[in-house]
């Protein structure tokens, strides 16, 4: 069953949040807090880009 765009967006945000939280609590196996924060930022940017793509697709479908 396909995942809704809202659910996928929420899932990506939760992943970025989890990585960011882990950066401040020393729970990672081998990455420093700085590296984890950088990784969280990258995930956040990718999430934003994917949300824009999904929003454009939804808008396009609404016009059709």
N, C-alpha and C positions, 0 to 999 in steps of 0.2 A: 504494500500500500504506500503510495507516494506521501512524502512528508510535506506538510504545509509550509509555505514560505515563512510564516510567523514562527512556527516551531523550529525550523532550521536556523533562523536568525537568533532566536533565544538560546539554542544549543551552542552556537558559535560565541555568543556573548558570555555564556557560562564558562566555556572553555578558557576564554581569555581572562576572565575574572579568576578562575582557579589557578591559572599559571601565575597571575600577578600576586595572588595571596600566597602561593607557595614561595615566591621570591623573598618575601619578608619573613618567612618562618623556618628557613633552613631545612626544608623537607626534601629537597632535590637530591638526587644521587651524586651528580657530579658538576652541576652548573652553579656558578656563583649567583648571589642575589642580583647583581648587575646584569648578568647574562639572562637570567630569568625575566627580569623586568624588560629587557630588550626584546625577548621572545614574546612576552605578553603584548608589548606594543605592536609587534609585527602581526600577531594574531588579531589584535583589535583593528588594525588597518585593513587586513584581509576581510574581516567581518564587515567592515563598513563598505568596502568595495563590492562584496557579494550582495549586501543589502541593496545597494544602488542598482545592481544588475537585476535583482529580483523585483524591485519596485518598478523598474522600467518595463519588465515583462508583464507585471500585473497591470500597469497603466495601458500597455499596448493591447492586452486582452480586453480591458474594459471598453476601449474604443471600438473594438471589432464587433 
